[in-house]
């Protein structure tokens, strides 16, 4: 079977519609529909029921979902392993959120170079949802993410407990809508933040990337929530100060991998990441 058919099936399931799958695959809706018809002919069963809300799986489609993911995963692993460069015995694909590459995943790559020279590395940076999709479909072995939502057949292994703390550049410690920078650290943070600070529901500035928000804070001043490990050197230098009695929010780092992943692929990633975290502690 054409692996592209299985990938199309997976995208429809992930997005809930033929339209969404077409956008993510950069295809026309007609092409996606044609792929589904061909796939249904090959398996001999109808896999989707289309309606105004999108597309839902038939009972046969629900049974096929597991096999579609396995087909794509096996194909991706086979393609990668066959293409290994000389002198490499294995390959690991690791993805990380944008704000995690410096320093954690940069340090991890150096650790792998020193301790696992026989392993080829494919590293990717992306958003949490995209990386979870890649791990689930098998095109990435592991991902390092902040507080990822649970998904079927994915293991979420805690690497480190981190805190988000409120800091300000104001000498009097003032925090208000006029000087507040809302940093979007994800849905759990948004929910907790809205409960704790209803008066900051309309901040002057909203930024979805921590490093960009920090650069803006240091350049123009203000207040906002940042990762404690990242902001602490600026606290010690006096560039910002902690806001007294402000709540702290959990923002933990997880290693995510599939329940179908081979242990020998996960072990080097786990060992290296924990070594880098221990060194930084």
C-alpha positions in Angstrom: 0.0 0.0 0.0 1.1 3.5 -0.8 2.4 5.0 2.5 0.9 8.4 1.4 -2.5 6.9 1.7 -1.9 5.9 5.3 -0.4 9.4 6.1 -3.5 11.0 4.5 -5.7 8.8 6.7 -3.8 9.9 9.8 -4.1 13.6 9.0 -7.8 13.3 8.6 -8.1 11.7 12.0 -5.8 14.3 13.5 -7.7 17.3 12.1 -11.2 15.8 12.0 -11.8 16.8 8.5 -10.8 16.4 4.9 -10.3 20.2 4.6 -7.9 20.2 7.5 -5.9 17.3 6.2 -5.7 19.0 2.7 -4.3 22.1 4.3 -1.7 20.2 6.3 -0.7 18.0 3.4 -0.7 20.9 1.0 -3.1 19.1 -1.3 -6.5 19.9 -2.7 -9.6 18.5 -1.1 -10.2 16.6 -4.3 -6.8 14.9 -4.0 -7.5 13.9 -0.4 -10.9 12.5 -1.3 -9.3 10.5 -4.1 -6.7 9.1 -1.7 -9.4 8.0 0.7 -11.4 6.3 -2.0 -8.4 4.4 -3.1 -7.5 3.4 0.5 -11.1 2.2 1.1 -11.0 0.2 -2.1 -7.7 -1.5 -0.9 -9.0 -2.3 2.6 -12.5 -3.2 1.4 -14.3 -1.1 3.9 -15.6 2.5 4.3 -13.3 4.3 6.8 -15.0 7.7 7.1 -18.4 9.3 7.3 -18.4 12.9 6.2 -20.8 15.4 7.8 -21.1 19.1 8.4 -18.8 18.9 11.4 -16.0 17.2 9.3 -15.3 13.5 9.2 -15.7 10.7 11.7 -14.3 7.2 11.7 -16.5 4.2 11.0 -16.0 1.1 13.1 -13.7 -0.2 10.4 -11.8 3.1 10.4 -11.3 2.9 14.1 -9.8 -0.5 13.7 -7.6 0.6 10.9 -6.2 3.7 12.8 -3.7 1.7 14.8 -2.4 -0.1 11.7 -2.1 3.1 9.8 0.1 4.7 12.4 2.2 1.5 12.6 2.7 1.4 8.8 3.9 5.0 8.7 6.2 4.4 11.7 7.8 1.3 10.3 8.3 3.0 6.9 9.9 6.1 8.5 12.2 4.0 10.6 13.2 1.8 7.7 13.9 4.8 5.4 16.0 6.5 8.1 18.0 3.4 9.1 18.8 2.4 5.5 20.1 5.9 4.9 22.5 5.9 7.8 25.9 7.6 7.1 29.1 5.5 7.3 30.3 4.8 10.8 26.8 5.2 12.4 25.0 2.3 13.9 21.7 3.9 14.6 19.7 7.1 14.2 17.6 9.0 16.7 15.1 11.8 15.7 14.6 14.2 18.5 12.3 17.3 18.5 12.0 20.1 21.0 10.0 23.2 21.5 11.5 26.5 20.4 12.3 27.8 23.9 14.0 24.5 24.9 16.9 24.5 22.4 18.9 26.9 24.4 20.5 25.5 26.4 19.0 22.1 27.1 18.9 20.5 23.7 22.0 22.3 22.5 23.8 20.7 25.5 22.2 17.4 24.7 23.6 17.4 21.1 27.1 18.0 22.5 26.6 15.2 25.0 25.6 12.8 22.2 28.6 13.9 20.1 30.9 13.0 23.0 29.2 9.9 24.5 27.3 8.4 21.6 29.4 9.1 18.5 27.9 6.0 16.8 24.4 7.4 16.8 23.3 9.7 14.0 21.1 12.6 15.1 18.1 14.3 13.4 17.0 17.3 15.4 13.9 19.4 14.8 12.4 22.5 16.4 8.7 23.1 16.3 5.5 23.7 18.2 4.2 21.3 20.8 1.2 20.0 18.7 3.3 19.5 15.6 6.0 17.6 17.5 3.4 15.4 19.3 2.0 14.5 15.9 5.4 13.6 14.6 6.1 11.3 17.6 2.7 9.7 17.3 3.1 9.0 13.6 6.6 7.6 14.1 8.7 10.2 12.1 10.3 11.4 15.3 11.5 9.1 18.1 11.2 11.5 21.0 10.3 15.1 21.8 11.1 17.3 24.7 8.1 19.5 25.6 6.7 21.7 28.3 3.6 20.2 30.0 2.3 18.3 26.9 -1.3 17.1 26.9 -1.8 13.3 27.2 -2.3 11.4 24.0 -3.1 7.7 23.4 0.0 5.5 23.0 2.4 8.2 24.0 4.5 8.1 27.2 5.0 11.4 29.1 8.1 11.0 31.2 8.9 13.9 33.6 12.5 15.3 33.2 12.5 18.3 35.4 10.0 20.3 37.5 10.3 24.0 36.5 8.5 27.1 37.8 7.2 30.2 36.1 7.8 33.3 38.3 6.6 36.8 38.0 9.3 39.5 37.6 9.2 43.2 37.0 11.7 46.0 36.1 9.7 48.6 38.2 11.6 49.6 41.3 8.3 49.7 43.3 7.4 46.2 42.1 4.3 47.5 40.3 2.4 45.2 37.9 -0.5 46.5 35.9 -2.1 46.2 32.4 0.0 49.1 31.2 3.3 47.5 31.8 2.4 43.8 31.8 3.7 41.4 29.1 1.6 38.3 28.9 3.8 35.4 27.9 1.6 32.5 26.5 3.1 29.4 28.2 0.2 27.2 27.1 -3.3 26.3 28.1 -2.7 25.2 31.7 -0.9 28.4 32.3 -3.6 30.5 30.6 -6.2 28.9 32.8 -4.3 29.4 36.1 -3.2 32.9 35.1 -6.8 34.0 34.3 -7.9 32.9 37.8 -5.0 34.5 39.6 -5.0 37.8 37.6 -8.4 38.7 36.2 -7.3 42.3 36.2 -4.6 41.5 33.6 -6.9 40.0 31.1 -6.1 42.8 28.6 -2.4 43.3 28.8 -0.5 45.9 26.7 1.6 43.2 25.1 1.1 39.5 24.5 3.9 37.3 23.2 3.8 33.5 22.5 7.6 32.9 22.7 9.5 33.2 26.0 12.9 34.4 24.6 11.2 37.1 22.5 9.2 38.2 25.6 12.4 38.4 27.7 14.2 40.4 25.0 11.3 42.8 24.9 11.2 43.1 28.7 14.9 43.9 29.0 14.7 46.4 26.2 11.6 48.5 27.3 10.8 47.3 30.8 7.7 45.9 32.2 6.6 42.7 34.1 5.8 39.2 33.1 6.1 35.5 33.9 9.3 33.7 32.9 11.1 30.4 33.6 12.9 30.7 36.9 16.1 29.1 35.6 16.3 31.5 32.7 15.3 34.7 34.5 17.4 34.1 37.7 20.7 35.5 36.3 18.8 38.8 35.6 17.4 38.8 39.1 20.9 38.4 40.5 22.3 41.2 38.3 19.5 43.5 39.4 18.0 44.0 36.0 14.6 42.6 37.2 13.2 41.8 40.6 10.8 39.1 41.8 7.3 40.3 42.6 6.7 39.5 46.2 3.9 37.1 47.1 3.1 36.5 43.4 1.9 32.9 42.7 4.3 30.6 40.9 3.1 28.2 38.2 4.4 24.8 37.3 5.9 24.4 33.9 7.6 21.0 33.8 9.7 19.5 31.0 8.7 16.1 29.7 10.3 13.5 27.4 7.6 12.1 25.1 7.9 8.9 23.1 5.6 6.2 21.7 4.7 3.1 23.6 5.9 1.3 20.4 9.3 2.9 20.4 12.3 0.6 20.8 14.1 0.9 24.2 17.5 1.2 22.5 16.3 4.4 20.7 15.0 6.0 23.8 17.9 5.2 26.2 20.5 7.5 24.7 18.1 10.5 24.7 17.0 9.9 28.2 20.5 9.4 29.5 21.9 12.5 27.8 19.0 14.8 28.7 19.2 13.8 32.4 23.0 14.2 32.4 22.6 17.7 30.9 19.9 18.7 33.5 22.1 17.4 36.4 25.1 19.4 35.1 23.0 22.5 35.0 21.4 22.1 38.4 
